[in-house]
Amino acid sequence: MPKTRSRPRNAPRRGPSAAARPSSRGGAGRPGTRSPVPVGRRRPGRGAVVAAALAVATVALVLTVVLLVVRPWEGEAPSSSGFDVDPARVAELEAAEAERAVENLTAAGELAVSAQERLLPVMDGLYEALPPEGEVAKGEPTSAELGEWRDVVDDVAADVEALPTGSSEHNIVRNGLMLSTGLLGDTLDVLELAAGTDGGEDAGEDPARLHDVAGGLRTRAVDAWAVAAVQLDLQYVEADRGHLHAFLPLHSGMSAEGEAELPHGDH
């Protein structure tokens, strides 16, 4: 019979093993217990941090703007563009612009009067070929006459186009003269087309109708020139040069009131 070992009478009893003891860290498959975090010491979330940062940045931006706007500047205030403005340079540019305006006004006035004189024979020929309603035309212009008129109109148009651009007032004059000479060229185109149409049954266009179209173009050319002439007259008055009436009439029998002495023309 096997012997059994007897525990000494005074030997202390052993407690439960480490494996049997509850662990505060948690074991495999067993959640551990954590000490609760005090309510008053919880960490703020990311959204609260971002909101706080934005609030601080906004306050800083507002303060900066207030300081820049409200704070009185010592000495000379900075320019709105952030660059220092040189008064001497500004005065130089203004003087150059004023000189350019004077040159443009003189050039436009001289050209208007010169073009008016060159175009009067053309306007007389167009008036005979395209009389007002109720009057009879004095005959069709010949090919040679149409060629001569076109040369004059093309020369004037080239001179107008050569005028430099400038202020808005000057450009109104320049563009008005360009439009007028262009319409005169269109008038000659239609007259050439009418001259090549015999009015027969096989004709593509009616000569009478083409003459009506050409007459309307001629009238619009005169109106466009008038707009430029009025603007030019206003510029001459503002520049203390007197009046300059360089209108383009329907024929030389009508008064165009063009002044010979451009700088001081008056009536």
C-alpha positions in Angstrom: 0.0 0.0 0.0 1.6 3.3 -1.1 2.6 5.7 1.5 1.0 9.1 1.7 3.0 12.1 2.7 1.5 13.9 5.5 1.8 17.7 5.7 3.5 19.0 8.6 1.2 20.3 11.2 2.7 23.7 11.5 3.3 24.3 7.7 1.4 27.3 6.3 -1.3 26.8 3.7 -0.6 28.0 0.2 -2.9 30.4 -1.4 -4.4 30.2 -4.8 -2.0 30.0 -7.7 -1.1 32.9 -9.9 -3.1 31.4 -12.7 -6.2 31.4 -10.5 -5.8 34.9 -9.3 -7.8 37.6 -11.0 -5.6 39.9 -13.2 -6.3 43.6 -13.5 -4.6 43.5 -16.9 -6.9 40.9 -18.4 -5.9 37.6 -19.7 -6.4 35.8 -23.0 -10.2 35.8 -23.7 -10.9 37.7 -20.5 -11.4 41.5 -20.5 -9.4 43.4 -17.9 -10.9 45.9 -15.7 -9.9 49.6 -16.2 -10.1 52.3 -13.7 -12.7 54.9 -14.8 -11.5 58.2 -16.1 -12.8 61.1 -14.0 -15.5 63.1 -15.7 -13.9 66.4 -15.3 -10.6 65.3 -16.9 -11.8 63.9 -20.3 -9.7 64.9 -23.3 -11.4 67.2 -25.9 -12.2 65.7 -29.3 -10.5 66.7 -32.6 -13.5 68.8 -33.7 -13.3 71.0 -30.7 -9.6 71.5 -31.2 -10.0 72.5 -34.9 -12.9 74.9 -34.0 -10.8 76.6 -31.3 -7.9 77.0 -33.8 -10.2 78.6 -36.4 -11.6 81.0 -33.8 -8.1 82.1 -32.8 -7.1 82.6 -36.5 -10.3 84.6 -37.1 -9.7 86.9 -34.2 -6.1 87.5 -35.3 -7.2 88.4 -38.8 -9.9 90.8 -37.6 -7.3 92.5 -35.3 -4.9 92.9 -38.2 -7.5 94.5 -40.4 -8.6 96.9 -37.7 -5.0 97.9 -37.0 -4.3 98.5 -40.7 -7.5 100.5 -41.3 -8.0 102.4 -38.0 -4.5 103.0 -37.0 -3.3 106.5 -38.2 -0.3 106.2 -40.5 2.7 108.2 -39.5 4.1 110.3 -42.3 3.0 109.6 -45.9 0.3 106.9 -46.4 1.3 104.0 -48.6 -0.2 103.8 -52.1 -3.3 101.6 -52.6 -1.3 99.4 -55.1 1.4 98.8 -52.6 4.0 100.6 -54.7 5.5 104.0 -54.2 4.1 106.6 -56.7 6.6 108.9 -58.3 4.8 112.3 -58.7 7.4 113.4 -61.3 6.8 110.3 -63.4 3.0 110.8 -63.2 3.3 114.4 -64.3 5.6 113.2 -67.2 3.1 110.7 -68.4 0.2 113.1 -68.1 2.1 115.7 -70.2 2.9 113.1 -72.8 -0.7 112.0 -73.0 -1.9 115.7 -73.4 0.7 116.2 -76.1 -0.5 113.1 -77.9 -4.1 114.3 -77.7 -3.2 117.6 -79.3 -1.4 115.9 -82.1 -4.3 113.5 -82.7 -6.8 116.4 -82.8 -4.7 118.3 -85.3 -4.3 115.3 -87.5 -8.0 114.4 -87.4 -9.0 117.9 -88.2 -6.6 118.3 -91.1 -7.7 114.9 -92.5 -11.4 115.7 -92.2 -11.1 118.9 -94.2 -8.7 117.4 -96.8 -10.9 114.3 -97.3 -14.0 116.5 -97.6 -12.4 118.5 -100.4 -11.3 115.3 -102.2 -14.7 113.6 -101.9 -16.8 116.5 -103.1 -16.4 115.6 -106.8 -17.4 112.0 -105.9 -20.4 113.2 -104.0 -21.5 115.3 -107.0 -21.2 112.4 -109.3 -23.2 110.1 -107.0 -25.9 112.8 -106.6 -26.3 112.9 -110.4 -26.5 109.1 -110.6 -28.6 108.7 -107.4 -30.8 111.8 -107.1 -33.3 112.1 -104.3 -36.8 110.7 -104.8 -38.8 112.5 -107.4 -35.9 113.6 -109.5 -34.5 111.9 -112.6 -31.0 110.7 -112.8 -28.7 112.4 -115.3 -27.3 109.2 -116.5 -25.4 106.2 -115.5 -21.7 106.7 -114.5 -19.2 105.3 -116.9 -16.7 102.6 -115.9 -14.0 105.2 -116.1 -15.9 107.5 -113.7 -16.6 104.7 -111.3 -12.9 103.8 -111.3 -11.8 107.4 -110.6 -14.3 107.7 -107.7 -13.1 104.4 -106.3 -9.5 105.6 -106.3 -10.4 108.7 -104.4 -12.5 106.8 -101.8 -9.7 104.2 -101.4 -7.1 106.9 -100.8 -9.2 108.7 -98.2 -10.0 105.4 -96.5 -6.3 104.6 -96.3 -5.5 108.0 -94.8 -8.2 107.5 -92.2 -7.0 104.1 -91.3 -3.5 105.5 -90.8 -4.7 107.8 -88.1 -3.3 106.7 -84.8 -5.8 105.6 -82.1 -6.1 107.7 -79.0 -8.7 108.8 -76.5 -12.4 107.7 -76.7 -13.4 111.0 -78.2 -10.7 110.7 -80.9 -11.6 107.1 -81.7 -15.2 108.2 -82.3 -13.9 110.5 -85.0 -11.6 107.9 -86.5 -14.2 105.1 -86.5 -16.9 107.4 -87.9 -14.7 108.4 -90.8 -13.7 104.8 -91.4 -17.3 103.7 -91.4 -18.3 106.4 -93.8 -15.6 105.7 -96.4 -16.5 102.0 -96.2 -20.1 102.7 -97.0 -19.0 104.9 -99.9 -17.0 102.0 -101.2 -20.1 99.7 -100.9 -22.1 102.3 -102.8 -19.7 102.1 -105.7 -19.9 98.3 -105.6 -23.6 98.4 -106.0 -23.4 100.9 -108.8 -20.9 98.8 -110.7 -23.3 95.8 -110.3 -26.2 97.9 -111.6 -24.2 99.0 -114.6 -23.6 95.4 -115.6 -27.3 94.5 -115.4 -29.4 95.2 -118.5 -32.7 94.6 -116.8 -33.7 91.8 -119.1 -35.7 88.7 -118.1 -32.5 86.8 -117.5 -31.1 89.5 -115.3 -30.5 88.5 -111.7 -31.2 91.9 -110.2 -33.3 94.9 -111.1 -31.2 98.0 -111.8 -33.8 100.3 -110.2 -33.7 98.2 -107.0 -29.9 98.3 -107.1 -30.0 102.1 -107.4 -32.3 102.3 -104.4 -29.8 100.2 -102.4 -26.9 102.3 -103.5 -28.7 105.5 -102.6 -29.4 104.2 -99.1 -25.7 103.3 -98.6 -24.7 106.8 -99.8 -27.1 108.4 -97.2 -25.7 106.2 -94.4 -22.2 107.2 -95.4 -23.1 110.9 -95.0 -24.8 110.2 -91.6 -21.7 108.3 -90.3 -19.5 111.2 -91.4 -21.7 113.6 -89.6 -21.3 111.8 -86.3 -17.5 112.0 -86.6 -17.8 115.7 -87.7 -19.9 116.6 -84.6 -17.5 114.9 -82.3 -14.5 116.7 -84.0 -16.3 120.0 -83.6 -16.8 119.4 -79.9 -13.2 118.6 -79.4 -12.1 121.8 -81.2 -14.4 123.9 -79.0 -13.1 122.2 -75.8 -9.5 122.8 -77.0 -10.3 126.5 -77.5 -9.7 126.3 -81.2 -13.2 127.5 -82.3 -15.6 125.5 -84.4 -14.6 123.1 -87.2 -17.5 122.1 -89.4 -16.2 119.5 -91.8 -19.4 117.6 -92.8 -19.7 115.6 -95.9 -22.7 116.9 -98.0 -24.7 115.1 -100.5 -23.3 117.4 -103.2 -21.1 120.5 -103.3 -24.2 122.8 -103.6 -24.9 122.1 -99.9 -22.9 123.9 -97.3 -20.3 121.8 -95.5 -18.9 124.7 -93.5 -15.4 123.4 -93.6 -12.9 125.9 -92.1 -9.7 126.6 -93.9 -7.7 127.6 -90.9 -7.9 124.6 -88.6 -6.3 125.8 -85.4 -8.5 128.9 -85.0 -11.4 128.3 -87.4 -14.6 130.1 -86.3 -17.8 131.2 -87.9 
